C-alpha cells in the first residue's frame, strides 16, 4: 500500500495471495516436458499468482455508517467504507476500526468538527481519511485495487463543492474503476452526478443526510477475466494501438473482461512483463504485448492486432477455471539480468540508431535551421544552435533512461504539453508552406528572381527580423534550443528500442552492481540515437549553403518554392499526427 500527497492508493494490483479459480491452465502440462526437472520451472510457476490472481467470484465492500452501538461489523468484507456519523465517542470509534489496509474513512461534517484531532491522528497512522472538497491535509480520493479490479471513493461535504473535477475525471480514466462510491448530500447530488457523468453507470451515490441509522450495504465487485495490455508511454506506436486501434474490440467485450493497461517503463510493470514473456516463450518481442491466462498477442501491426486480440479474448472466456497451487516466488531480476547479459554493444547501438529515425526531432531541427537562416544569423551561430539542440536531445534521453522524468510522463499535463508543442510547431510550418506557395505564385506572375522571402514584404520582413534578433539574444537562442531538444525528447520516442531499453533502464535503476555497465549501454544507445539527427542537421546546413544547390534554386525558383512548401507540409503533418495522438 502506498501513500501520496492528496491521494491514497490501496494495495497494488496483483498483490493478493488468496485462493483463485482462474489460473495456471497450462502450468502443469509443461513441468516434465522435454525431461526438464520440475525445479527449473518452479521459479516461473508463481507468475500466475502475480499477474492473474483472480478471485473465485469477486470481493465484498461493506459500506457502514451512523452506527448507534460501538460494535465492529460482523459481516465478512475485504474493504470497509466507514461513513462515520456514529453515536459513540471518538475513542470507541478508533477501537473498533479494522487495520488500515481494510478500511477507508469518509467522515461527515460533524465528525470533522467533533473528532478532527482523532481523524488527523488516524491519518498519521496510515488510515485513509478522505475529504474531497474541504481539507488539504486529508486525501481527496481513495482507490482500492484487488486483482486489478478497482473501487474509487470520493467524499463531498459542501453543498457547492469546490474541487478540481478535471483531476478527478483524469484519475478515473487512468484507473478504469469497476465501482465509484461518492458520498455527498442531497444539496450537491445533482451537481456531482453531472460532473461524474462519464462514469454514471459505475457510481453508487450515498446521500449522507438521507442514510438511516445503523446503515449497512454490501457491494460485491464481480471479477472478470483479466487482459493485461503492456505498452510504453514514450512510444507513439503504442499510443496509436492503445488509444485508437484496439478500443473497439475491448468495448465489444466490456461486460465480459477487465482490461488493465501497464506501462512497462515502470520497473514493477516490467517485472510482470518479463515473467509473462518467459512463461509464454515470447520470441518476437514487440513494443505492445497483450496477455491473458489463455495466451498472448505480440504485434505492432494495426491491420492484424484486432483479429488476434478477438481470438485471444474468445479463448480466454472459454478457458477452464482451475485453482493454482502457490509456488515459490521467482526473482524477476534474474530473468531481466539474463537478458541483459545477452546484449552486445552493437545490438544496443542498432536499436538506438533505428529509434533515432524520429520525424518529429527532424522536423524541429529543419525548422530551426531554416528559421535561423531566414533571420540572417551567421553559419557559426547556426552550428552552435544545432549542436546545442542535439546535445539537449542526447542528455534528455539519457536522463529519461535513468528514470529522472518518469513521474512527469505519468502526469496528465504531459499529454497536454505534448499537444500544445507539436500543434504550435505544425501551425508555424503550415504558415511557412502557405507563404512559400505565395512566393511561387508571385514569381510565376512577375518572373523576378527572389530570395526565400516566404511571401513577406521586404519592409515587414526587415522589421520582423530586427524584432526577433533583439528578442532572441544569443543566450535566448541557446535556451530555446535546449528547451526544444528537451521537449521533443520527453514527448516523443521511438519504439524499436522498447525491446532493449526497458531492460537496460531496469538494470541501471535497480541493480547497483551492474549500474555502470547499464549506464554505459545507455550512453552508447543515445550516441547512436542522435546520429540520424546529426545527419539531418548537416544535410540541411550544408545543403542550404551549397553553391550548386543555391544556383539550382535560383534557376528553378518555381520548383524550389513548391518543393519547400511540400517539405513544410509533410513536416507539419507529422507534427499534427503526434499532437492528435
C-alpha positions as MATLAB code, in Angstrom:
seq = 'XXXXXXXXXXXXXXXXXXXXXXXXXXXXXXXXXXXXXXXXXXXXXXXXXXXXXXXXXXXXXXXXXXXXXXXXXXXXXXXXXXXXXXXXXXXXXXXXXXXXXXXXXXXXXXXXXXXXXXXXXXXXXXXXXXXXXXXXXXXXXXXXXXXXXXXXXXXXXXXXXXXXXXXXXXXXXXXXXXXXXXXXXXXXXXXXXXXXXXXXXXXXXXXXXXXXXXXXXXXXXXXXXXXXXXXXXXXXXXXXXXXXXXXXXXXXXXXXXXXXXXXXXXXXXXXXXXXXXXXXXXXXXXXXXXXXXXXXXXXXXXXXXXXXXXXXXXXXXXXXXXXXXXXXXXXXXXXXXXXXXXXXXXXXXXXXXXXXXXXXXXXXXXXXXXXXXXXXXXXXXXXXXXXXXXXXXXXXXXXXXXXXXXXXXXXXXXXXXXXXXXXXXXXXXXXXXXXXXXXXXXXXXXXXXXXXXXXXXXXXXXXXXXXXXXXXXXXXXXXXXXXXXXXXXXXXXXXXXXXXXXXXXXXXXXXXXXXXXXXXXXXXXXXXXXXXXXXXXXXXXXXXXXXXXXXXXXXXXXXXXXXXXXXXXXXXXXXXXXXXX';
ca = [
       0.000    0.000    0.000;
       1.341    3.403   -0.920;
       0.603    6.935    0.186;
       0.979   10.017   -1.983;
       0.151   13.615   -1.110;
      -3.502   14.198   -1.787;
      -4.122   10.667   -2.978;
      -4.314    7.354   -1.178;
      -3.943    4.083   -3.039;
      -4.992    0.699   -1.798;
      -2.575   -2.175   -2.104;
      -1.002   -2.518   -5.533;
      -2.748   -4.505   -8.221;
      -1.925   -8.171   -8.282;
      -0.506   -8.433   -4.745;
      -3.154  -10.773   -3.379;
      -2.306  -14.328   -2.393;
      -5.886  -15.512   -1.971;
      -7.205  -18.702   -3.498;
      -8.359  -18.393   -7.089;
     -10.421  -20.273   -9.609;
      -8.862  -18.917  -12.783;
      -5.178  -19.619  -13.124;
      -2.454  -21.952  -14.295;
      -4.258  -23.862  -17.016;
      -1.057  -24.589  -18.904;
       1.302  -24.821  -15.943;
       1.109  -28.494  -15.079;
       1.306  -29.568  -18.712;
       4.855  -28.305  -19.067;
       6.517  -29.334  -15.830;
       8.046  -32.510  -17.214;
       8.167  -31.565  -20.893;
      11.459  -32.383  -22.557;
      12.803  -34.066  -19.465;
      13.307  -30.772  -17.676;
      13.385  -31.042  -13.952;
      10.493  -29.505  -12.069;
      12.794  -27.301  -10.045;
      13.884  -25.470  -13.190;
      10.315  -24.400  -13.884;
       9.224  -23.648  -10.356;
      10.632  -20.089  -10.435;
       8.064  -19.275  -13.135;
       5.077  -21.054  -11.640;
       4.096  -18.210   -9.373;
       3.727  -15.660  -12.155;
       0.016  -16.502  -12.421;
      -0.411  -15.550   -8.800;
       1.431  -12.310   -9.516;
      -0.192  -11.442  -12.833;
      -3.577  -13.180  -12.932;
      -4.590  -13.788   -9.297;
      -8.339  -13.767   -9.953;
     -10.634  -14.476   -7.046;
     -13.330  -17.113   -7.068;
     -16.135  -14.647   -7.793;
     -15.070  -11.226   -6.549;
     -14.674   -9.344   -3.314;
     -17.032   -7.550   -0.969;
     -17.023   -3.891    0.017;
     -19.080   -3.046    3.103;
     -20.458    0.491    3.378;
     -21.131    1.228    7.047;
     -22.194    4.347    8.943;
     -24.479    6.046   11.520;
     -23.967    3.180   13.966;
     -25.593    3.525   17.384;
     -23.558    0.911   19.260;
     -19.722    0.676   19.309;
     -19.644   -2.859   17.912;
     -17.486   -3.810   14.924;
     -19.287   -5.046   11.799;
     -19.903   -8.776   11.841;
     -20.141   -9.224    8.081;
     -17.191  -10.509    6.077;
     -15.575   -7.951    3.809;
     -12.338   -7.157    2.081;
     -12.771   -3.405    2.480;
     -14.861   -1.318    4.878;
     -16.144    2.066    3.745;
     -16.713    3.814    7.096;
     -19.054    6.787    6.619;
     -18.783    7.981   10.223;
     -21.725    9.744   11.842;
     -21.688    7.241   14.703;
     -23.450    7.776   18.010;
     -20.485    6.922   20.228;
     -17.216    8.540   21.285;
     -14.188    9.023   19.003;
     -12.201    6.694   21.273;
     -14.743    3.911   20.810;
     -14.712    4.542   17.069;
     -10.935    4.117   16.907;
     -11.057    0.895   18.926;
     -13.440   -0.871   16.558;
     -11.705    0.086   13.307;
     -10.067   -2.756   11.347;
      -6.415   -2.433   10.221;
      -5.638    0.478    7.851;
      -5.379   -1.776    4.803;
      -9.007   -2.870    5.243;
     -10.793    0.442    5.716;
     -11.350    3.860    4.174;
     -12.825    6.598    6.377;
     -15.299    9.048    4.808;
     -16.072   11.427    7.701;
     -19.112   13.684    7.927;
     -19.063   17.414    8.704;
     -19.991   16.595   12.289;
     -17.070   14.169   12.514;
     -14.676   16.887   11.362;
     -15.992   19.285   13.988;
     -16.180   16.753   16.808;
     -13.294   14.401   16.046;
     -10.781   16.373   13.959;
      -7.919   15.510   16.317;
      -8.785   11.815   16.147;
      -9.067   11.872   12.356;
      -5.697   13.580   11.998;
      -4.134   11.002   14.300;
      -5.666    8.166   12.273;
      -4.342    9.741    9.086;
      -0.828    9.883   10.548;
      -1.095    6.192   11.445;
      -1.803    5.287    7.832;
      -5.594    5.213    7.825;
      -7.008    6.682    4.604;
      -9.248    9.629    5.539;
     -10.987   11.135    2.508;
     -12.411   14.647    2.206;
     -12.650   15.599   -1.452;
     -13.690   19.245   -1.252;
     -12.661   20.820    2.037;
      -9.363   19.975    3.702;
      -5.980   19.605    2.053;
      -4.455   17.612    4.912;
      -6.682   14.640    4.062;
      -6.753   12.632    0.834;
      -9.084   13.860   -1.888;
      -9.805   10.297   -3.023;
      -9.044    6.698   -2.207;
      -8.580    3.815   -4.611;
      -8.511    0.165   -3.651;
      -7.350   -2.458   -6.133;
      -7.580   -6.211   -5.733;
      -6.582   -8.406   -8.653;
      -6.762   -5.403  -10.981;
     -10.389   -4.673  -10.011;
     -10.668   -1.197   -8.520;
     -13.035    0.786   -6.309;
     -12.582    4.573   -6.012;
     -14.064    6.636   -3.161;
     -14.905   10.354   -3.009;
     -16.395   12.257   -0.078;
     -18.003   15.681   -0.689;
     -19.262   17.645    2.304;
     -20.180   21.025    0.786;
     -23.475   21.675   -0.993;
     -21.440   23.566   -3.592;
     -18.192   21.572   -3.851;
     -15.052   23.432   -4.877;
     -12.625   20.896   -6.251;
     -10.621   20.008   -9.349;
     -13.082   17.768  -11.143;
     -10.823   17.583  -14.188;
      -8.249   15.935  -11.934;
     -10.867   13.535  -10.564;
     -12.004   12.546  -14.057;
      -8.407   12.079  -15.172;
      -7.819    9.768  -12.228;
     -10.902    7.730  -13.067;
      -9.923    7.460  -16.720;
      -6.492    6.160  -15.742;
      -7.758    3.694  -13.146;
     -10.812    2.481  -15.109;
     -12.600    1.516  -11.851;
     -15.286   -1.118  -11.524;
     -17.107    0.970   -8.906;
     -17.092    4.642   -7.899;
     -18.511    5.345   -4.436;
     -19.455    9.001   -3.937;
     -20.592   10.215   -0.544;
     -22.460   13.508   -0.898;
     -25.541   15.376    0.211;
     -28.995   16.000   -1.145;
     -27.861   19.525   -1.988;
     -24.865   18.522   -4.114;
     -26.124   15.287   -5.661;
     -27.346   16.773   -8.950;
     -24.133   18.761   -9.368;
     -21.884   15.774   -8.631;
     -23.822   13.433  -10.899;
     -23.352   15.948  -13.699;
     -19.607   16.251  -13.025;
     -19.096   12.474  -12.965;
     -21.495   11.796  -15.856;
     -18.952    9.807  -17.939;
     -18.933    7.168  -15.171;
     -22.617    7.251  -14.246;
     -23.082    3.538  -14.863;
     -20.424    2.699  -12.228;
     -21.437    5.163   -9.499;
     -23.013    4.335   -6.145;
     -24.113    7.690   -4.732;
     -24.767    7.933   -0.996;
     -26.836   10.857    0.267;
     -25.328   11.251    3.698;
     -28.261   13.245    5.061;
     -30.656   10.524    3.934;
     -28.889    7.477    5.360;
     -30.767    5.544    8.077;
     -29.335    4.712   11.470;
     -27.152    1.590   11.558;
     -26.632    1.825    7.797;
     -25.062   -1.224    6.173;
     -24.729   -2.052    2.492;
     -22.650   -4.819    0.977;
     -21.442   -4.423   -2.605;
     -19.778   -7.316   -4.407;
     -17.197   -6.440   -7.024;
     -17.701   -9.157   -9.600;
     -14.397  -10.100  -11.151;
     -13.881  -10.734  -14.831;
     -11.066  -12.409  -16.739;
      -8.137  -10.007  -16.907;
      -6.378   -8.888  -20.076;
      -3.053   -7.122  -19.484;
      -2.051   -4.563  -22.112;
       1.670   -3.756  -21.827;
       2.879   -0.611  -23.569;
       5.428    2.190  -23.290;
       4.232    5.703  -22.527;
       7.075    7.006  -24.709;
       6.214    5.002  -27.817;
       3.946    6.609  -30.466;
       3.077    3.226  -31.984;
       1.966    2.055  -28.539;
      -0.256    5.095  -28.120;
      -1.802    4.559  -31.534;
      -2.662    0.929  -30.775;
      -3.791    1.669  -27.229;
      -5.956    4.705  -27.899;
      -7.234    4.332  -31.455;
      -6.885    0.814  -32.830;
      -7.793   -1.668  -30.078;
     -10.555    0.180  -28.119;
     -13.387   -1.050  -30.420;
     -12.518   -4.663  -29.597;
     -12.294   -4.004  -25.873;
     -15.606   -2.117  -25.945;
     -17.241   -5.115  -27.612;
     -16.256   -7.294  -24.635;
     -16.510   -4.603  -21.954;
     -19.039   -6.549  -19.882;
     -17.010   -9.773  -20.010;
     -13.364   -8.843  -19.474;
     -11.246   -6.422  -17.473;
      -8.566   -4.601  -19.457;
      -5.580   -3.306  -17.486;
      -3.004   -1.023  -19.092;
       0.535   -1.356  -17.714;
       3.346    0.999  -18.715;
       6.474   -1.152  -18.711;
       8.820    1.810  -18.357;
       7.873    1.417  -14.683;
      10.037   -1.241  -13.042;
       7.225   -3.138  -11.291;
       5.302   -3.500  -14.560;
       8.395   -4.535  -16.484;
       8.956   -7.348  -13.995;
       5.459   -8.686  -14.735;
       6.028   -8.385  -18.465;
       9.293  -10.333  -18.294;
       7.688  -13.110  -16.248;
       4.844  -13.454  -18.734;
       7.182  -13.410  -21.718;
       9.227  -16.147  -20.082;
       6.196  -18.296  -19.375;
       4.719  -17.985  -22.852;
       8.151  -18.183  -24.543;
       7.569  -14.983  -26.488;
      10.294  -14.957  -29.136;
       9.408  -11.894  -31.226;
       9.086   -9.216  -28.582;
       7.305   -6.033  -29.641;
       6.570   -2.640  -28.147;
       2.968   -3.729  -27.431;
       2.202   -7.100  -25.864;
      -1.168   -8.284  -24.563;
      -1.592  -11.238  -22.187;
      -4.387  -13.212  -20.597;
      -4.385  -16.552  -18.813;
      -5.027  -18.199  -22.188;
      -2.183  -16.780  -24.247;
      -0.775  -13.587  -25.681;
      -0.685  -11.229  -28.647;
       2.592   -9.559  -29.635;
       2.352   -7.384  -32.725;
       2.580   -3.752  -33.785;
       0.597   -4.313  -36.981;
      -2.646   -2.281  -36.757;
      -4.143   -4.436  -39.528;
      -3.680   -7.690  -37.604;
      -3.849   -6.837  -33.930;
      -7.633   -6.662  -33.546;
      -8.243  -10.052  -35.159;
      -5.585  -11.627  -32.954;
      -6.978   -9.820  -29.931;
     -10.522  -11.085  -30.509;
      -9.184  -14.608  -30.876;
      -7.316  -14.269  -27.572;
     -10.359  -12.878  -25.742;
     -12.626  -15.653  -27.013;
     -10.057  -18.223  -25.954;
      -9.791  -16.564  -22.543;
     -13.543  -16.630  -21.996;
     -13.686  -20.325  -22.881;
     -10.639  -21.397  -20.874;
     -11.325  -23.694  -17.902;
     -11.117  -22.317  -14.397;
      -8.725  -24.175  -12.147;
      -7.202  -23.390   -8.798;
      -3.425  -22.820   -8.907;
      -1.335  -24.040   -6.036;
       1.073  -21.494   -4.508;
       4.687  -21.929   -5.552;
       7.898  -20.187   -4.508;
       8.146  -16.667   -5.953;
      10.714  -16.179   -8.707;
      13.124  -13.305   -8.830;
      12.227  -11.262  -11.859;
      15.609   -9.603  -11.515;
      17.314  -12.851  -12.503;
      15.337  -13.107  -15.724;
      15.968   -9.464  -16.571;
      19.665   -9.788  -15.808;
      19.831  -12.872  -18.009;
      18.521  -10.772  -20.883;
      20.964   -8.012  -20.078;
      23.915  -10.398  -20.297;
      22.777  -11.386  -23.785;
      23.030   -7.844  -25.110;
      26.003   -6.731  -27.171;
      27.083   -3.136  -27.759;
      26.217   -3.361  -31.451;
      22.717   -4.677  -30.811;
      22.134   -1.749  -28.462;
      23.672    0.648  -30.994;
      21.406   -0.668  -33.752;
      18.327   -0.158  -31.602;
      19.454    3.373  -30.797;
      20.050    4.196  -34.463;
      16.624    2.907  -35.536;
      14.890    4.801  -32.745;
      16.794    7.896  -33.820;
      14.777    7.959  -37.037;
      12.340   10.295  -35.317;
      10.460   12.583  -37.743;
       9.448   14.996  -35.005;
      13.050   15.601  -33.984;
      13.957   16.026  -37.653;
      11.102   18.460  -38.214;
      12.235   20.551  -35.276;
      15.843   20.896  -36.381;
      14.867   21.575  -40.017;
      12.524   24.255  -38.736;
      15.206   25.808  -36.518;
      17.949   25.836  -39.140;
      15.729   27.352  -41.809;
      14.349   29.940  -39.409;
      17.843   30.986  -38.327;
      18.972   31.379  -41.921;
      15.833   33.357  -42.778;
      16.594   35.674  -39.859;
      20.084   36.215  -41.200;
      22.136   34.506  -38.499;
      25.714   33.529  -39.278;
      26.807   29.998  -40.154;
      28.705   29.780  -36.875;
      25.606   30.707  -34.886;
      23.517   28.132  -36.741;
      26.120   25.439  -35.994;
      26.206   26.420  -32.323;
      22.424   26.258  -32.021;
      22.253   22.957  -33.918;
      24.905   21.368  -31.703;
      23.152   22.677  -28.585;
      19.827   21.214  -29.720;
      21.428   17.845  -30.494;
      23.194   17.709  -27.118;
      19.924   18.612  -25.388;
      18.259   15.647  -27.100;
      21.143   13.356  -26.078;
      21.185   14.434  -22.424;
      17.391   14.349  -22.074;
      17.141   10.818  -23.466;
      19.936    9.731  -21.160;
      18.100   11.159  -18.148;
      14.880    9.532  -19.325;
      16.694    6.211  -19.419;
      17.752    6.730  -15.820;
      14.145    7.429  -14.827;
      14.652   11.106  -13.966;
      11.477   12.242  -15.739;
       9.412    9.119  -15.097;
       6.933   10.871  -12.791;
       6.481   13.703  -15.297;
       5.475   11.235  -18.001;
       2.673    9.836  -15.850;
       1.024   13.235  -15.359;
      -1.936   14.457  -17.392;
      -0.071   17.691  -18.151;
       2.461   15.603  -20.090;
      -0.134   14.877  -22.787;
      -1.404   18.460  -22.795;
       2.066   19.951  -23.240;
       2.806   17.421  -25.979;
      -0.206   18.521  -27.976;
       0.483   22.218  -27.467;
       4.142   21.988  -28.518;
       3.520   19.876  -31.600;
       0.379   21.772  -32.552;
       2.165   25.130  -32.369;
       5.124   23.915  -34.436;
       2.801   22.347  -37.001;
       0.877   25.607  -37.281;
       4.035   27.646  -37.914;
       5.219   25.174  -40.554;
       1.841   25.374  -42.307;
       2.174   29.148  -42.387;
       5.627   28.725  -43.932;
       4.142   26.373  -46.537;
       1.421   28.862  -47.471;
       3.939   31.689  -47.759;
       6.212   29.529  -49.915;
       3.314   28.822  -52.274;
       2.587   32.546  -52.345;
       6.219   33.162  -53.290;
       5.864   30.670  -56.144;
       2.693   32.326  -57.427;
       4.295   35.765  -57.235;
       7.327   34.571  -59.187;
       5.170   32.946  -61.862;
       3.320   36.223  -62.381;
       6.248   38.639  -62.233;
       9.154   36.406  -63.306;
      11.505   38.144  -60.913;
      14.286   36.310  -59.087;
      13.776   36.494  -55.328;
      15.354   35.038  -52.256;
      13.497   32.995  -49.687;
      11.097   35.784  -48.731;
       8.307   33.432  -47.611;
       5.867   35.891  -49.128;
       6.523   38.761  -46.733;
       7.006   42.320  -47.943;
      10.635   43.403  -47.616;
       9.890   46.189  -45.123;
       7.838   43.898  -42.904;
      10.423   41.144  -43.167;
      13.197   43.519  -42.084;
      11.132   44.666  -39.097;
      10.346   41.088  -38.083;
      13.999   40.097  -38.374;
      15.063   43.089  -36.304;
      12.442   42.314  -33.638;
      13.365   38.643  -33.438;
      17.081   39.399  -33.307;
      16.501   41.851  -30.478;
      14.135   39.485  -28.658;
      16.252   36.389  -29.171;
      19.685   37.258  -27.937;
      22.449   34.670  -28.138;
      21.576   33.468  -24.658;
      17.893   33.164  -25.502;
      18.628   31.289  -28.698;
      20.655   28.732  -26.766;
      17.874   28.486  -24.185;
      15.324   27.939  -26.966;
      17.496   25.179  -28.461;
      17.815   23.445  -25.086;
      14.093   23.702  -24.354;
      13.217   22.445  -27.852;
      15.546   19.464  -27.534;
      14.166   18.672  -24.093;
      10.540   18.983  -25.225;
      10.908   16.823  -28.328;
      12.818   14.159  -26.389;
      10.461   13.910  -23.463;
       7.337   13.993  -25.604;
       8.375   11.556  -28.297;
      10.419    8.382  -28.596;
      10.983    5.522  -30.956;
       9.616    2.032  -30.474;
      12.394   -0.260  -31.698;
      14.450    0.196  -28.558;
      11.495   -0.654  -26.348;
      12.625   -4.263  -26.696;
      16.076   -3.448  -25.285;
      15.789   -0.143  -23.491;
      13.497   -1.240  -20.600;
      15.981   -3.970  -19.650;
      18.899   -1.530  -19.636;
      16.842    1.037  -17.722;
      15.813   -1.579  -15.160;
      19.400   -2.677  -14.544;
      20.568    0.939  -14.254;
      17.889    1.715  -11.662;
      17.552   -1.491   -9.678;
      20.853   -3.427   -9.746;
      23.696   -1.434   -8.210;
      26.423   -3.968   -9.070;
      25.812   -3.596  -12.806;
      24.690    0.021  -12.877;
      27.858    1.350  -14.510;
      27.667   -1.159  -17.352;
      23.980   -0.375  -17.881;
      24.679    3.354  -17.906;
      27.441    2.693  -20.440;
      24.907    0.934  -22.658;
      22.525    3.861  -22.233;
      25.231    6.279  -23.342;
      26.042    4.030  -26.311;
      22.353    3.746  -27.239;
      21.880    7.506  -27.101;
      25.088    8.222  -29.026;
      23.752    6.199  -31.936;
      20.275    7.604  -31.370;
      21.439   11.111  -32.321;
      23.384   10.015  -35.429;
      20.339   10.381  -37.747;
      19.610   13.747  -36.153;
      23.180   14.914  -36.755;
      22.972   13.677  -40.351;
      19.769   15.642  -40.972;
      21.256   18.753  -39.406;
      24.410   18.561  -41.525;
      22.370   17.899  -44.662;
      20.153   20.918  -44.082;
      23.062   23.117  -43.036;
      25.400   22.314  -45.919;
      22.536   21.929  -48.370;
      21.316   25.447  -47.687;
      24.877   26.747  -48.146;
      25.837   24.643  -51.155;
      26.675   26.856  -54.119;
      25.374   24.223  -56.515;
      22.061   23.940  -54.684;
      21.760   27.700  -54.296;
      22.431   28.142  -58.020;
      19.925   25.395  -58.828;
      17.363   27.141  -56.626;
      17.884   30.432  -58.399;
      17.474   28.861  -61.813;
      14.448   26.804  -60.730;
      12.717   29.207  -58.384;
       9.198   27.923  -59.035;
      10.213   24.317  -58.417;
      12.233   25.281  -55.325;
       9.357   27.192  -53.774;
       6.876   24.362  -54.374;
       9.347   21.753  -53.077;
       9.955   23.830  -49.961;
       6.212   24.193  -49.413;
       5.780   20.411  -49.752;
       8.554   19.830  -47.209;
       6.879   22.170  -44.734;
       3.508   20.462  -45.287;
       4.976   16.979  -44.719;
       6.752   18.070  -41.538;
       3.598   19.804  -40.342;
       1.509   16.672  -40.934;
       3.984   14.584  -38.948;
       3.792   17.015  -36.041;
      -0.001   17.273  -36.244;
      -0.281   13.495  -36.136;
       1.774   13.449  -32.947;
      -0.304   16.285  -31.497;
      -3.567   14.468  -32.182;
      -2.393   11.094  -30.881;
];
